[in-house]
Amino acid sequence: IISPFVFMSQQSRRSTDEQEVQHLIAQKSWDTLVTKCEHIELEYANEQPSPLSIPFYAIQLFAYYIVNDLDSARFLWKRIPSEVKGAQPDLALVWRIGQAIWKRDYANVYTSASQESAWSPAVVELSRAFIETFRHRTFELITKAYSTYLVHL
């Protein structure tokens, strides 16, 4: 049985964490967001999966995609308890984007990320930021590929 004091303390901590995360998203401070999400993951690691920890996983996955750290995203997915994976619809949708990135199925990356009606308010801004950064990275790769080839006529 959880005492009311402990529950209130957890609620207060979650509220503070949510405010900090939303501030970092608004500031587009992606590296700091990744660090904050990793700290939150460690804070909740010793607790049973609960509604207090679930929302941060989708945010953390998106943050990894934005900073182009796909290995960390993959390892995060492996660490997330299976009961949590099924408890949050955003989480499965964000994971599908990661799978599409690894398969280099870029059309599906954009299609999946662009479905704003499917996202909860907590991750809508992250989906927009991801699309923007992914588009920029793709454009840079295309520019680099075409700028290195010289055509001799």
Buried (B, 14 or more C-beta within 10 A) or exposed (E): EEEEEEEEEBEEBBEEBBEBBBEBBEEEEBEBBBEBBBEBBEBBEEEEBEEBBBBBBBBBBBBBBBBEBEEBBBEBBEEBEEEBBEBBEBBEBBBBBBBBBEEEEEEBBBEBBBEEEEBEEBBBBBBBBBBEBBBEEEEEEEEEEEEEEEEEE
